[in-house]
């Protein structure tokens, strides 16, 4: 097994075989110094002029070449120690160099943090960009956060269930990505905007406690911290009230902060909880439904979580001249029953509240959720109130009503985003810095060159013709 370079300092006076990339090279007269780099860090190599053949090979080495090195770990003379580097007290006296692959000169500097380089070129050569310790760290931390979530929920008897990517349009409010069907020409799958309906159907199935690290797809004009595809930690539970969901979310996120990032300062209530406020209060006090309640907004290590509760159930959509759900139509309005719903909806639809909550961190909405309508009659009433006729409801959501007719438990959930959380934890300015292969603002993958034209043969197979502009 390959030895992590950061661990070489444990092998003083031992002969080792090491692998990695040539980092920087420094020639000091007859001595040649390199840094060898791998995922774990760097170690200094030194080639003396004693062995002319070896020295000749060393002279040819260039940054980013991949090499196998044989050599002895030796302590550096005191004057040469570099206490800023983890392996700065030792170096490797090289006895053999094997070049495994050569490398072109990278299109940009890899030894900096990379913020100064144009993002387009960083994305085009993302595999090089990711060689940067900063980005590597972001991926490592993202994996730690996800593993922590999985372990935390597994301990509490949650079942991780994968739901389909080839699916049907969901009413999450954004445009769908469509995938043409070859076998059923003229028909389309939609990529899920979230696993919303599947997770509710899993509650009908009796799963009771579900979660998933789920990819969601929304065809929106990408702004700031949005991406066409992003990752949610999606959760749903049966037989719960709002506070069960909030407490579980609170326990999990405080545990992430305290166990994984003990140096962060948490802004909590006097009894150590995540503050809660109603939507009304947030709007009145902060004119925002995602207030930034940090005590010191210049402190990069402060985490101010917040739950915003009791959102308005409906909002007026001027373009469509109709009321729409603030969250999604499955969200439970705060009403006693269907009759109460119609009464309130007909008089003051804009004043109706929902059992809906948002999860906020440092002024970012990092998640949202709700208690769901499990009474099919009330659900139908909400769909009708939002302007859907009976046929549309049947065509789009008939499967939900059918499922709900076989014994549906009361249920609710939440879906915090992974990308934004890791972005904030890592003090990064946008979510692209914590996504391995992000897309540009206009939805392109510059490295794979997607989206791209496809062969006519492929189009014929799926029965699609491209309209000439
Ligand atoms: N599916 C919802 C969303 O993506 C979250 C939820 O209601 O659980 O916003």
Boltz pocket constraint, residues with backbone or C-beta under 6 A from the ligand:
constraints:
  - pocket:
      binder: B
      contacts: [[A, 172], [A, 193], [A, 194], [A, 195], [A, 196], [A, 235], [A, 368], [A, 369], [A, 370], [A, 413], [A, 414], [A, 415]]
      max_distance: 6.0
